[in-house]
Amino acid sequence: MDYTKYRLSPVEWLRVGGEWLAISGVFAYFFYRSIWAFLLLGLLLPFYAKYRKKAFLDKRRWKMTLEFKDALMMVSGNLQAGNSVENAFRRSCGELRELYGTKSEIAGEFGVIARGIDNNLTLEHLLLDLAKRTEIEEIEDFAEIFAVAKRTGGNLREIIGDTADTIREKIEIRRELRLVIASKEFEHKIMCLVPFFILAYIGMTNRGYFDVLYHNISGVLIMTVCLMVYLGALYWGNKITAIG
């Protein structure tokens, strides 16, 4: 599987379509009060789907990163228990299935590694292939360090243990950072909704107050500029709170 790409499932397409339907309805009402605007905004669904696919992909990659950290700790533990490197990976495959289930991606990938070892493929080749397909920094680092250690005849037990500890600490720091940023992301989402609540409140308490901005060329131009400014602020807010 190529983990650098993401294909939406039918259920996810329904979810994304429903989200964009609601967003288009809100934009069309508050910025244009026009059914035509709603229909035109609906045509932008492919762009929104592309944005959501990236979010789904990032979520899957982060999940894979956390699971790989646990897999490395299992491998390191099996090595400390006296298993060979190959057997340590084989045993970790079964442990991952018990922990995450047989359908989990990390258990599936370690199953591929175990079968590859049984078919006389080199472990470093299998790890480098996984790193290439995921393009996850921690997996790439481990695969490269393992390949170098294997070629140079280093102490694999010690190198794998030290590398696993380093990667674990790095991921834990990233997890803590994500928890801190999560609260800011929530605040950002609330702030994005505030303008609509203000407009709704003014519209209900002062009926006709915004009528001059709708159904005329100058009003459409003004509201289009406002929409662009709002989307720009939304974009930069997401960029600021984004975590690689």
N, C-alpha and C positions, 0 to 999 in steps of 0.2 A: 504493500500500500504506500502511496505517495502522500505523506503527511503535510506537504507544502500546499496542497490543493484541497478544496472542500466542495462537496456536492450536496445541495439541500435535498432532504428527503421530502416526500409528498406532504407529510405532516408539517415540516418546517416551512414549506412553501405556503401552506394555508396560514400558518402563524404570521409569516412575513407579509403575506398579502393582506391579512386582517389588520396588521399594524399600520401598513401604508394606507389602507382604506380610511382608518381613523385619523391618521395624520393629515391626509389630503382633505378630509372633511373639515378638520379644525382650521387648516390654512385657508381653504376656500371660503369658509364662513367669515373668519375674522379679518382676512385681508381683502376679500373681493365680494363676498355675499353673492356668489354666482355659481350656478350649476356647471357652467362651461369651464370655469376655473377648476372645479372639482374633477371634471373629466380630463382636462389637460394635465393636471397634476397626477392623475392616475397613470398616465403614460410614462411617468418617471419611475414606475415600479422596478424595472431592471436595475436602475442605478441604486435604489434603496436595497434591493436584494444583494447586490455586490457588496455594499457596506455591511449588511448583516452577515454575509458569508465570512467576511474578514473577522467579525466579532466571534462567530461560531468557531472559526479556525484558531483564533487566539486562545479561546477557552479550551479547545481540544489539546493544543500544544502545551498549555500550562498544566492540564491534567496529566498529560504524558510525562512532563518534566517531574512532577511530584511522584508519580508511580515509578519512574526510572530511579529516582533517589532511593525509594524503598527497595527496589530490585537490587541496587548496588549494595545496600546494607545486608541484604540476604546473602548475596554472593560472598561478601567479605566475611560474614558469619560462618558460612559453610567452609570457607578456606581456613578459618581459624580452627574449625572442628577437624581439620586434617584431610579434607577432600582435595582432589586435584582441581586445577582450574576448570577443566572441562566438566567434571562432575559437579563442581560448585554451581555452574550455570544450569546444568540439568536439574539439580535439586531445587534451585531457585524457581524454575519454571513451575513445578508442582506447588510450591509455596505461594507463588503469585496467583495461581488458579484458585487456591483456597482463600486467599485474601480478597481478591478482586473479582473472582468469578471466571468461568471459562471463556466468556465473551469479551472480556476486557482486552484492550489493545496491547497493553504491556505483556499480559500473559500470552497473547497470540504471538507477539514478536519473540519472546523468549522460547516459545514453542518452536518457532522457525529456527532459532539458534540451536536448540537441542537437536532438532532433526538434521540440521546442517552438519553438526558435529558427528552424528551417527553416520552420515554419508561422506565422512572424511573431508569435509570442508574445514578450512582453518578458521579458528575462532576470531582472529584479527580481521579476516576478510568479512565475516558475518557482522561484526561490530561496525566496521567501516561502512558496510552497506546500509545498516540501520541508521547510522549518522547521516549518510547521504540522503536517505529518504525522508528523514525527519527535519534535518537542518536545525536541530535544537542544540544550542551552544554546549550544554553540559554533556550531552551524548557525544557530540563531536570531540570535545576535550578528552573524554574518557577513552574513546576509540583510538585517538591519535597517541595518547600516552601508552595505552596497552600495546599498540602496534610497535612503537619504538622499544618498549621494554622487552617485548617478545623477540625482536630482531637482535637486540644487544645482549640478551641473556641475563636481564636483571632479575632481582628477587621479586617474582610476580605477586606472592602473598603480601609482602610489605608494600609494594607499589600500589596494588589494588586497594589495600586497606587505607593507605594514606590518601589516595585519590578519592576514594569513596567518602572519607571524612571531610575533605576539602569541598567536594561538590555538595555534600549535605549542608555544610555550614553556609555555603553560598546561596543555596536554595532557600534555607531558613531565613536568611537576611532578606531575600526577595519577597518571601511570604509576609514577613513583618511589614515591609514597605508597602505591599499591596493592601494590607489591612489598614494602614494609616491613610493611604490614598483613597480607599473605598468610601470613607466618610466624606471626603472632599468631592468625590464623584456624586454621592447622594445629594450634597448641597448644590452641586452644579445642576442636577436634574430638577431640583425644586426651583432654583432660580430661573430655569428655562420655562417653567410653567407659570411663574408669577405674572409676566406681561398679559397672558390670556385671562387670568383671573381679574386683573385690573380692568382690562377691556370689557369683560363680561359684567363686572360690577357697574362701571360707568354706563354701559349700554342699558342695563336694567333700571338704573336710577335716573338716567337722563335720556329717555327714549328720543331717537332722532338726532342725538348729538353727533354721531359719526356719519350721518347720511350723506354729507357733502363729499365724503371720501369714496363713495361707491357709485358705480354705474355712470361714470364720466371719465374722459381720457386723463385729465389731470389727476383725478383721484386714484385711478389705476396705476399711473406712473409713480405717484407718491407711495402708495402701498406696496408696489413692487420693490422700490428702493428699501422700504422698511423691512420687507421680507428678506431681501438680500443681506441687509445689515444683521438681521436676526440669525440667519443661517451662518453668516460669517462668525458671529460671536459663538454660536453653537459649535462650529468646527474648531475654532481655536481653544474653546473650553475643553473639548475632547482631546485635542493634541496635548494640552498642558497636563491633563490628568492621565494620559496614556502611559503605560508601563511596558517596556520591551521584554 
